[in-house]
């Protein structure tokens, strides 16, 4: 997929550090990096100096820290295949002007990278800030708000997040909706042949994901429908309070996710708030009927009664009622799932990268 613009850019994505955990946010960044590279741009991944900060004895010894990072995290991501010509660099002393020498664009990718990019002096690179959520779980809320006022070129993933950001700044905010891999996330198991009493869900330890309400809804459904089978996946170890009858997959690969979605009639999304909602979109592409809370960002692709069933957040009974309705009405479930799979095709990577590329230029 070659670049359709005349200018080839030298682009650097600046991340806080490497991670061994499969992360939706990192997956989006790595995918942008891959496709931009395929389109003829020169792309780098720069990792900040956050790795191993919690181990002072190793962190203080730079050579030992470098060795430990390579052993623990690898010289390149192990859970995502980056294009070979993408440079990956660990910045053991943090971001400096020499790290962006010759770059056309430097992109802060998280709240704890924005100030570093802003602080670079005497550089010609365009300073961008890619915002995928309101990251107040990492730092104080005031710090998050202050990053919106740094004057960086802000790109975010939903109209909802744009509205949040513009409460605190008059600076322009561009929206490039997240995309999903439609070549991977697709219908393999026909919708109409699925067992109506199969359901899947993401589990996450962050409170804003609403997982406890989803688990409570699953427990309630199991009491009324003993034949119910549930598949839950997440990055953490199996939650101790998760009932034994629920299958749990830790750090599911892409192929495992496609299998889980394709063997579920419903996908339960109990999110309270978040910047976009990748798993809900992925599940729709794979033919699940989406039963979700009506959080703002999710409603940018999920429409109640049309391609999803939406309900009140933080409400176990509401999640239960919507899922029960869907399981007991095959015609409704199949219609919603088919419409969802069709509508979600608009979230293609080709569209997203072209929009993102224009923002960088």
ABEGO torsion letter per residue (X at the ends): XBBABABBBBBBBBBABBBABBBAAAAAAAAAAAAAAAAGBBBBBBBBAABGAABAAAAABAAAAAAAAAAAAEABBAABBBBAABBBBBBAAEBBAAAABGBABBBBABAAAAAAAAABBGBABBBBBBBABBBAAABBAAAAAAAAAAGBBBBBABAAAAAAAAAABABBBBBBBBBBBAAABBBABBAAABBAABBBBBBBABAAAGAAAAAAAAAAAAAABAABBBBBBBABBBBAABBAABBBBBGBBAAAAAAAAAABABBBBABABBABGAAAAAAAAAGBBBBBBABAAAAAABBBGAABBBBBBGBAAAAAAAAAAAAABAAAAAAAAAAAAAAAAABBAAAAAAAAAAAAX
